[in-house]
Amino acid sequence: MNTPDTLKETAEKIRMSGDFDAEWYLKTYPDVVTLGVDPAEHYLKYGKMMGRQPGPEERQQEASRPAKERQADDGKPEIDSFIAGSLAAYGGKKAFPSIVSLDDLPLVSVVMTAFDCADTIERAVLSLVMQSWPKIEVVVCDDRSRDETWNILQTLRRRSPSIMKIVRLGTNSGTYIAKNVAAAEASGDIVMFQDSDDYSHPDRVLVSVLPLLAQPELIGTRTQYARFDPHTGRVIRVGDLMSKLGLITLAVRARAFREVGYFDAVRKAGDDEWFQRLRHLYGRAAVADLGVTLYAAELRQGSLASDMMSRRDDGSVRQSSSSERHAYVETFQKRFADKSRPRSWYRATFPPVPKAPAAAYSPSLQVLSDTRIPVFANLCSIPSRITKLEQVVGRILPQVDHLTVYLDKYEAVPEFLTANPGITVRRSAEFDTDFRDNAKFLDFDERKKSGTPFHYLTLDDDIVYPHDYVRTLVDRLGAFDNRVIAGVHGVVCVEQPSAYFRNRFIYHYHKDALTAPRLVNNLGTGTVCFHDSLFDTLNPRRWPLGGMVDIFLSLEARRRNIPMLAIDRHVGWLRDFEGAPEMTTLYSEMHDKERIMLDHLDTGTPWGYVSMLDAVAAQPAPLARRLRGLLPAFPEAVSVIDSFNRMRG
């Protein structure tokens, strides 16, 4: 162990030997400048343990040594000792104040996105679960993985239910939409990030957050990261640097998302845009750079950063931006050139899942279509659900072009529905007919008059819809050439129903997963979307009774041989609101109307697979073949009346 005197003597010796280049060392490792210590002494006390080199000539010699010799002397993979040494050398705060109350500490949410990463996801998540910060939440959004990632995440949540929150997208949307959804679901006062093949030192959250507690003027902090080879555990230099400041290492106050919006919905470089947006709107000094490396990033083929990396002969990598990234940077920097745009403009332009891209992007960057068809949403609400209605509106409005809300028996219009150009309010008192939930279709014929194509979406006021709900439904419609009605809550009836609620089985909207779409006879209109071209008219004034809208829509589809499709989804993609269910609902009222419902259903018999086959036969041959593949084998020979009890769960 070096005493102060022997440290100075040894430092002087390596300076005199020519093996140590102080100017190169300070330039290569700028955190040493920040610390204000003698560079030779820093190298001897910390840098050598961190794997840093004393000069450029030594670095070339290092590259020629066998890989085993380049690992740390204590036998640990070099990335571990490098990060441990960085933390030991760090001169900033890295411990709690001597007196601190747990209640005074903020909850920190670390968000992660995941896609086909079953081989790394568990270790990555555990590096967050095992953080030293006492109040932590880990939020992982699965971007519709095709491997075992989602199953692994469910196991991890069962193991750590108090801190783990997992969500899954209905459509693969890229890491930034997934990151937005995770951030929107986060409960913390501070949000941090990590990739699913990277790892955080146990003190990463602690060190990143302490400056935010001490300096309320900061909106965020960021630390350094080091890249490493997952096969050897060896740190890989990027250029001449062993570590560098990173966008993924941000710790940011959660209010930033509410004030300036979420990440741009692109495939790559969205974190660069968001970081520059933060500095543009809060000022460069609002994000503090911390000279410590606490983040280990695997260098893998196929990662988002791989298009910027090329290997050198000495084992390091050269990092440079692709032409597409350069073009993207130019695009978003032009936005910042307009100083008149307030934070509210960015907040409105960058919701978690936007309807359309913020600008014209190259195909490799673009996630959202710039030739989209507008979506018009419609729902009916009853007064007892006003609180739920507000949450439904808040979730759906950013996803659609316009929302019409029919207030059934409301005495007044809730304030949150007023003065919003994206919302039209209709009240039952304005009409002579008691439409009830049939009113979801009052707008259809009027919209149809415009001659402009649109998607028509119907909703309920008591369902928690996901952030990517509309995007996913529209995606499924497109997959079937916009010739089906898509929904989430599907019903298959017996051929000749004699008891509607008993003679059927259900693909339930939040209880049942579907790995592939399924043809059905009926869709719950709280979960329905379709292209306007399917109907020449849909006039609820012709429907004889309110409160039976699902039946009437099924009959309209049956008459036209329009397939109804319950889409593929995972359990919990849609959810009920928490709390006790209401005793009086439209559903319970429908039980009292069962005889009337059966009378109407009789006009469309036979149901079951017979009606589905009729709808399939009416489609163009290629689509008909695909739809037939969604039916059971030998569908002409299958009778629902003989098998529905086995399908009821």
TISE-935817 format. One line per 5 residues: number of its first residue (from 0); for each residue x, y, z of C-alpha. Coordinates in pm, whole numbers, plus 50000, padded with zeros to 5 digits. Example, Ala and Ser with C-alpha at 12.3 -4.5 7.8 and 13.67 -1.06 7.14 Angstrom:
// TISE-935817
0 = 51230:49550:50780 ~ 51367:49894:50714
***
This chain:
// TISE-935817
0 = 50000:50000:50000 ~ 50135:50342:49904 ~ 50179:50603:50176 ~ 50151:50968:50065 ~ 50530:50996:50052
5 = 50591:50676:49858 ~ 50304:50763:49621 ~ 50469:51095:49534 ~ 50806:50925:49493 ~ 50666:50658:49263
10 = 50474:50919:49066 ~ 50793:51114:49014 ~ 50971:50798:48896 ~ 50716:50714:48628 ~ 50717:51075:48509
15 = 51096:51063:48473 ~ 51089:50719:48305 ~ 50900:50845:48004 ~ 50640:50570:48044 ~ 50382:50820:48168
20 = 50246:51100:47948 ~ 50065:51346:48177 ~ 49926:51561:47894 ~ 49788:51256:47710 ~ 49647:51112:48033
25 = 49454:51430:48118 ~ 49322:51460:47763 ~ 49218:51094:47748 ~ 49058:51085:48095 ~ 48895:51427:48151
30 = 48746:51323:48485 ~ 49100:51354:48629 ~ 49096:51723:48537 ~ 48767:51760:48722 ~ 48913:51592:49032
35 = 49212:51826:49031 ~ 49463:51559:49137 ~ 49812:51496:49006 ~ 49768:51277:48694 ~ 50059:51045:48775
40 = 49935:50993:49129 ~ 49583:50929:48997 ~ 49718:50665:48760 ~ 49908:50486:49036 ~ 49627:50499:49291
45 = 49322:50449:49069 ~ 49388:50450:48696 ~ 49599:50135:48678 ~ 49333:49940:48869 ~ 49069:50080:48630
50 = 49258:49949:48328 ~ 49367:50295:48214 ~ 49692:50338:48025 ~ 49976:50576:48117 ~ 50041:50685:47759
55 = 49981:50610:47392 ~ 50287:50386:47347 ~ 50184:50173:47644 ~ 49838:50146:47494 ~ 49977:49996:47172
60 = 50181:49745:47370 ~ 49871:49657:47573 ~ 49675:49569:47257 ~ 49935:49307:47161 ~ 49914:49120:47492
65 = 49706:48798:47512 ~ 49348:48846:47626 ~ 49398:48653:47950 ~ 49682:48885:48054 ~ 49467:49188:47988
70 = 49220:49091:48260 ~ 49246:49244:48605 ~ 49508:49094:48835 ~ 49249:48996:49098 ~ 49088:48754:48854
75 = 48768:48953:48801 ~ 48659:49045:48450 ~ 48815:49375:48359 ~ 48480:49556:48340 ~ 48414:49485:48708
80 = 48749:49616:48831 ~ 48734:49911:48594 ~ 48400:50026:48733 ~ 48505:49954:49092 ~ 48815:50166:49041
85 = 48614:50447:48886 ~ 48382:50457:49185 ~ 48676:50450:49426 ~ 48834:50746:49246 ~ 48513:50946:49220
90 = 48527:51264:49423 ~ 48154:51335:49428 ~ 47889:51223:49674 ~ 47853:50847:49698 ~ 47698:50790:50040
95 = 47380:50893:50218 ~ 47396:51188:50456 ~ 47453:51074:50813 ~ 47094:51158:50906 ~ 46832:51079:50647
100 = 46472:50966:50667 ~ 46355:50702:50423 ~ 46032:50897:50380 ~ 46230:51195:50252 ~ 46393:50998:49971
105 = 46233:51002:49625 ~ 46116:50687:49452 ~ 46343:50619:49154 ~ 46199:50435:48853 ~ 46448:50266:48621
110 = 46288:50195:48285 ~ 46407:49927:48047 ~ 46289:49807:47708 ~ 46316:49446:47597 ~ 46297:49268:47264
115 = 46410:48909:47206 ~ 46668:48928:47484 ~ 46598:48611:47681 ~ 46970:48544:47722 ~ 47044:48874:47902
120 = 46722:49012:48048 ~ 46732:48839:48388 ~ 47087:48946:48473 ~ 47016:49299:48350 ~ 46702:49330:48564
125 = 46873:49184:48870 ~ 47142:49452:48849 ~ 46858:49700:48910 ~ 46669:49499:49169 ~ 46993:49484:49372
130 = 47059:49859:49376 ~ 47162:50013:49708 ~ 46904:50291:49672 ~ 46623:50193:49913 ~ 46322:50321:49716
135 = 46334:50183:49364 ~ 46093:50067:49096 ~ 46192:49868:48788 ~ 45961:49917:48488 ~ 46022:49697:48184
140 = 45832:49730:47857 ~ 45850:49427:47629 ~ 45836:49529:47262 ~ 45638:49218:47163 ~ 45928:48975:47191
145 = 45914:48649:46997 ~ 46132:48448:47234 ~ 46099:48371:47608 ~ 46163:48730:47720 ~ 45803:48798:47828
150 = 45781:48472:48023 ~ 46108:48554:48202 ~ 45979:48900:48290 ~ 45662:48752:48438 ~ 45875:48521:48653
155 = 46088:48814:48769 ~ 45777:49012:48861 ~ 45641:48723:49065 ~ 45974:48708:49247 ~ 45992:49083:49318
160 = 45632:49210:49302 ~ 45694:49509:49528 ~ 45935:49678:49287 ~ 45877:49517:48945 ~ 45627:49650:48694
165 = 45605:49497:48346 ~ 45405:49600:48041 ~ 45393:49461:47690 ~ 45316:49630:47361 ~ 45055:49489:47126
170 = 45267:49574:46820 ~ 45645:49584:46782 ~ 45719:49955:46781 ~ 46090:50010:46842 ~ 46279:50092:47158
175 = 46170:50456:47192 ~ 45795:50395:47188 ~ 45857:50109:47430 ~ 46068:50340:47646 ~ 45792:50602:47636
180 = 45532:50353:47754 ~ 45759:50239:48037 ~ 45824:50599:48139 ~ 45452:50679:48128 ~ 45383:50380:48355
185 = 45659:50475:48599 ~ 45559:50601:48943 ~ 45891:50752:49051 ~ 45989:51115:49105 ~ 46312:51043:48918
190 = 46345:50826:48606 ~ 46657:50643:48494 ~ 46727:50410:48203 ~ 46902:50085:48121 ~ 46917:49856:47819
195 = 46826:49490:47847 ~ 47180:49367:47772 ~ 47357:49612:48002 ~ 47429:49618:48375 ~ 47437:49880:48650
200 = 47678:49889:48942 ~ 47479:49859:49270 ~ 47555:50223:49356 ~ 47463:50368:49016 ~ 47122:50499:49125
205 = 47259:50634:49452 ~ 47544:50828:49291 ~ 47323:50959:49008 ~ 47042:51080:49236 ~ 47232:51248:49521
210 = 47318:51561:49316 ~ 46949:51601:49226 ~ 46862:51606:49596 ~ 47129:51864:49670 ~ 47066:52089:49367
215 = 46698:52145:49290 ~ 46791:52357:48987 ~ 46913:52043:48807 ~ 46671:51858:48579 ~ 46906:51562:48548
220 = 47250:51405:48580 ~ 47444:51161:48369 ~ 47740:50938:48435 ~ 47985:50754:48213 ~ 47954:50407:48065
225 = 48208:50152:47948 ~ 48158:49905:47665 ~ 48275:49550:47711 ~ 48300:49223:47525 ~ 48038:48986:47675
230 = 48253:48683:47585 ~ 48567:48797:47769 ~ 48439:49058:48013 ~ 48707:49291:47876 ~ 48655:49665:47843
235 = 48655:49777:47480 ~ 48791:50120:47405 ~ 48574:50349:47199 ~ 48825:50559:47013 ~ 49089:50642:47273
240 = 48846:50634:47565 ~ 48783:50356:47811 ~ 48457:50521:47912 ~ 48248:50819:47809 ~ 47940:51014:47904
245 = 47626:50843:47785 ~ 47265:50924:47704 ~ 47150:50591:47849 ~ 47301:50691:48185 ~ 47063:50983:48240
250 = 46882:51030:48568 ~ 46605:51285:48513 ~ 46319:51429:48711 ~ 45996:51265:48598 ~ 45829:51602:48548
255 = 46048:51652:48241 ~ 45828:51409:48047 ~ 45514:51596:48153 ~ 45670:51931:48063 ~ 45856:51870:47736
260 = 45717:51540:47607 ~ 45852:51191:47550 ~ 46110:51042:47315 ~ 46062:51086:46943 ~ 45902:50776:46789
265 = 46197:50664:46575 ~ 46401:50345:46544 ~ 46739:50498:46633 ~ 46894:50806:46798 ~ 46579:50915:46980
270 = 46774:50951:47304 ~ 47006:51202:47136 ~ 46709:51415:47031 ~ 46552:51400:47378 ~ 46877:51490:47554
275 = 46932:51787:47326 ~ 46567:51884:47379 ~ 46627:51886:47756 ~ 46927:52114:47718 ~ 46745:52334:47470
280 = 46444:52388:47697 ~ 46607:52379:48042 ~ 46957:52507:47961 ~ 47288:52322:47929 ~ 47370:52364:48297
285 = 47049:52185:48399 ~ 47209:51845:48334 ~ 47516:51773:48549 ~ 47788:51545:48411 ~ 47936:51317:48676
290 = 48290:51187:48624 ~ 48227:50828:48725 ~ 48162:50506:48532 ~ 47884:50292:48678 ~ 47723:50146:48365
295 = 47850:49841:48176 ~ 47729:49818:47815 ~ 47765:49499:47615 ~ 47889:49542:47261 ~ 47673:49307:47054
300 = 47593:49257:46690 ~ 47254:49397:46596 ~ 47228:49651:46878 ~ 47092:49999:46807 ~ 47445:50140:46827
305 = 47602:49877:46600 ~ 47560:50094:46291 ~ 47799:50345:46451 ~ 48070:50094:46547 ~ 48358:49943:46351
310 = 48636:49726:46493 ~ 49000:49832:46488 ~ 49296:49597:46461 ~ 49391:49662:46825 ~ 49050:49540:46951
315 = 48905:49884:47015 ~ 48614:50026:46818 ~ 48574:50338:46614 ~ 48245:50520:46668 ~ 48095:50747:46404
320 = 47746:50848:46307 ~ 47583:50706:45997 ~ 47448:50935:45727 ~ 47094:50855:45844 ~ 47176:50964:46198
325 = 47337:51282:46065 ~ 47022:51359:45866 ~ 46805:51296:46171 ~ 47020:51527:46385 ~ 46986:51802:46124
330 = 46607:51753:46125 ~ 46556:51786:46497 ~ 46810:52067:46537 ~ 46604:52271:46290 ~ 46316:52235:46539
335 = 46529:52382:46813 ~ 46622:52675:46590 ~ 46267:52803:46632 ~ 46306:52969:46972 ~ 45939:53069:46982
340 = 45820:52713:47041 ~ 45727:52674:47408 ~ 45755:52358:47614 ~ 45385:52296:47556 ~ 45450:52254:47181
345 = 45697:51976:47249 ~ 45464:51821:47505 ~ 45182:51804:47249 ~ 45409:51685:46967 ~ 45571:51400:47159
350 = 45314:51191:47352 ~ 45410:50834:47449 ~ 45262:50685:47129 ~ 45204:50956:46866 ~ 44950:50928:46588
355 = 45202:51026:46320 ~ 45577:51094:46289 ~ 45696:51437:46400 ~ 45874:51484:46065 ~ 45956:51299:45744
360 = 46218:51041:45839 ~ 46415:50784:45640 ~ 46261:50434:45619 ~ 46520:50286:45856 ~ 46433:50543:46123
365 = 46058:50569:46074 ~ 45822:50373:46300 ~ 45491:50544:46230 ~ 45325:50575:45890 ~ 45308:50922:45737
370 = 45016:50816:45515 ~ 44785:50716:45796 ~ 44406:50722:45791 ~ 44241:50936:46062 ~ 44084:50760:46359
375 = 43757:50885:46509 ~ 43675:50750:46854 ~ 43335:50733:47020 ~ 43217:50633:47365 ~ 42911:50644:47588
380 = 42944:50723:47960 ~ 42716:50708:48263 ~ 42750:50949:48560 ~ 42875:50694:48812 ~ 43189:50646:48600
385 = 43296:51008:48570 ~ 43634:50947:48737 ~ 43707:50651:48511 ~ 43590:50850:48210 ~ 43850:51118:48277
390 = 44126:50858:48278 ~ 43995:50692:47961 ~ 43986:51028:47783 ~ 44339:51110:47899 ~ 44471:50782:47767
395 = 44281:50770:47434 ~ 44282:51133:47320 ~ 44654:51143:47222 ~ 44600:50830:47010 ~ 44308:50950:46795
400 = 44218:51241:46569 ~ 43888:51317:46738 ~ 43684:51184:47028 ~ 43305:51207:47061 ~ 43166:51149:47411
405 = 42797:51077:47462 ~ 42698:51165:47820 ~ 42403:50948:47917 ~ 42191:51107:48195 ~ 42466:51352:48301
410 = 42332:51670:48460 ~ 42632:51875:48350 ~ 42935:51844:48124 ~ 43251:51761:48322 ~ 43512:52034:48306
415 = 43779:51806:48159 ~ 43564:51766:47844 ~ 43517:52137:47781 ~ 43723:52373:47566 ~ 43910:52094:47390
420 = 43894:52109:47009 ~ 43969:51737:46993 ~ 43648:51645:47180 ~ 43281:51668:47083 ~ 43030:51625:47365
425 = 42674:51502:47311 ~ 42422:51478:47594 ~ 42128:51241:47611 ~ 41905:51537:47701 ~ 41955:51667:47346
430 = 41777:51366:47193 ~ 41423:51229:47202 ~ 41552:50872:47172 ~ 41710:50691:47468 ~ 42012:50566:47275
435 = 42215:50438:47569 ~ 42535:50280:47435 ~ 42391:50267:47080 ~ 42500:50632:47074 ~ 42856:50518:47004
440 = 42750:50502:46639 ~ 42567:50835:46610 ~ 42863:50995:46432 ~ 42924:50728:46171 ~ 42687:50837:45894
445 = 42783:51202:45938 ~ 43153:51116:45908 ~ 43074:50905:45604 ~ 42939:51207:45417 ~ 43287:51359:45392
450 = 43398:51091:45147 ~ 43738:51076:45320 ~ 43844:50731:45448 ~ 43863:50688:45824 ~ 43881:50430:46099
455 = 43592:50418:46345 ~ 43673:50324:46704 ~ 43424:50255:46984 ~ 43512:50250:47353 ~ 43377:50196:47702
460 = 43420:50429:47998 ~ 43543:50162:48241 ~ 43840:49996:48069 ~ 44209:50081:48113 ~ 44332:50101:47754
465 = 44704:50064:47677 ~ 44912:50344:47528 ~ 44946:50154:47200 ~ 44581:50049:47181 ~ 44480:50239:46867
470 = 44810:50173:46691 ~ 44769:49799:46748 ~ 44406:49778:46635 ~ 44481:49974:46318 ~ 44783:49750:46256
475 = 44563:49439:46276 ~ 44305:49591:46042 ~ 44577:49660:45787 ~ 44702:49302:45815 ~ 44358:49189:45690
480 = 44323:49452:45417 ~ 44079:49658:45628 ~ 43806:49405:45545 ~ 43737:49287:45902 ~ 43602:49437:46222
485 = 43874:49403:46484 ~ 43819:49387:46857 ~ 43950:49241:47180 ~ 43643:49097:47355 ~ 43504:48820:47132
490 = 43202:48591:47166 ~ 43124:48267:46981 ~ 42755:48170:46996 ~ 42588:47837:46933 ~ 42417:47805:46598
495 = 42062:47857:46731 ~ 42094:48036:47069 ~ 41823:47960:47323 ~ 42004:48127:47614 ~ 42248:48400:47510
500 = 42462:48408:47825 ~ 42488:48030:47857 ~ 42503:47919:47494 ~ 42840:48072:47408 ~ 43208:48098:47497
505 = 43418:48412:47525 ~ 43767:48535:47441 ~ 43772:48777:47734 ~ 43935:49115:47679 ~ 44163:49106:47983
510 = 44159:48745:48105 ~ 44240:48552:47787 ~ 44557:48558:47580 ~ 44538:48481:47210 ~ 44853:48382:47022
515 = 44670:48431:46691 ~ 44351:48615:46591 ~ 44021:48426:46616 ~ 43702:48470:46415 ~ 43397:48535:46634
520 = 43025:48610:46605 ~ 43021:48912:46831 ~ 43263:49177:46955 ~ 43221:49392:47263 ~ 43188:49747:47131
525 = 43413:49876:47406 ~ 43695:49718:47204 ~ 43601:49763:46837 ~ 43768:49931:46539 ~ 43693:49910:46165
530 = 43748:50090:45835 ~ 43455:50301:45717 ~ 43443:50120:45380 ~ 43280:49818:45547 ~ 42946:49998:45590
535 = 42748:50229:45369 ~ 42545:50330:45674 ~ 42527:50256:46047 ~ 42229:50440:46190 ~ 42146:50366:46556
540 = 41813:50545:46511 ~ 41700:50228:46332 ~ 41797:50006:46622 ~ 41484:49950:46830 ~ 41631:49941:47181
545 = 41920:50101:47368 ~ 42168:49900:47569 ~ 42211:49621:47312 ~ 42470:49774:47082 ~ 42693:49464:47063
550 = 42401:49259:46927 ~ 42303:49522:46671 ~ 42659:49560:46540 ~ 42683:49181:46504 ~ 42362:49176:46302
555 = 42484:49458:46076 ~ 42804:49261:46011 ~ 42611:48936:45959 ~ 42388:49090:45693 ~ 42694:49209:45501
560 = 42912:48901:45564 ~ 43181:49109:45736 ~ 43424:48897:45939 ~ 43459:48987:46308 ~ 43804:48921:46452
565 = 43923:48898:46813 ~ 44287:49004:46781 ~ 44595:48833:46923 ~ 44707:48984:47255 ~ 44852:48898:47595
570 = 44666:48874:47925 ~ 44624:49216:48081 ~ 44681:49423:47767 ~ 44340:49573:47852 ~ 44243:49591:48219
575 = 43953:49677:48442 ~ 43993:49974:48673 ~ 44091:49882:49026 ~ 43821:49878:49292 ~ 43490:49708:49352
580 = 43274:49650:49041 ~ 42956:49849:49007 ~ 42639:49665:49103 ~ 42434:49823:48824 ~ 42589:49818:48478
585 = 42476:49789:48120 ~ 42594:49430:48132 ~ 42365:49340:48422 ~ 42077:49517:48249 ~ 42136:49299:47944
590 = 42055:48990:48151 ~ 41709:49135:48204 ~ 41673:49180:47827 ~ 41786:48831:47732 ~ 41457:48730:47569
595 = 41457:49046:47358 ~ 41820:48985:47262 ~ 41743:48630:47154 ~ 41457:48751:46938 ~ 41698:48980:46754
600 = 41969:48715:46730 ~ 41717:48481:46569 ~ 41708:48713:46267 ~ 42074:48631:46197 ~ 42082:48256:46259
605 = 42263:48031:46212 ~ 42557:48168:46412 ~ 42856:47962:46526 ~ 43109:47868:46260 ~ 42837:47868:45995
610 = 42812:48247:45996 ~ 43191:48280:46010 ~ 43226:48058:45703 ~ 42969:48273:45521 ~ 43178:48583:45597
615 = 43500:48411:45489 ~ 43347:48296:45160 ~ 43251:48654:45076 ~ 43616:48771:45080 ~ 43870:48772:44797
620 = 44039:48434:44764 ~ 44380:48519:44920 ~ 44219:48679:45224 ~ 43961:48401:45249 ~ 44241:48145:45273
625 = 44406:48339:45554 ~ 44081:48382:45745 ~ 43991:48017:45708 ~ 44320:47936:45877 ~ 44190:48114:46189
630 = 43902:47867:46222 ~ 43921:47522:46383 ~ 44011:47228:46161 ~ 43715:47096:45957 ~ 43503:47403:46037
635 = 43209:47284:45826 ~ 43183:46976:46047 ~ 43231:47151:46382 ~ 42920:47239:46580 ~ 42947:47496:46859
640 = 42643:47351:47036 ~ 42840:47027:47083 ~ 43158:47188:47215 ~ 43097:47528:47373 ~ 43090:47395:47731
645 = 43445:47265:47683 ~ 43559:47614:47582 ~ 43415:47809:47873 ~ 43715:47776:48104
***
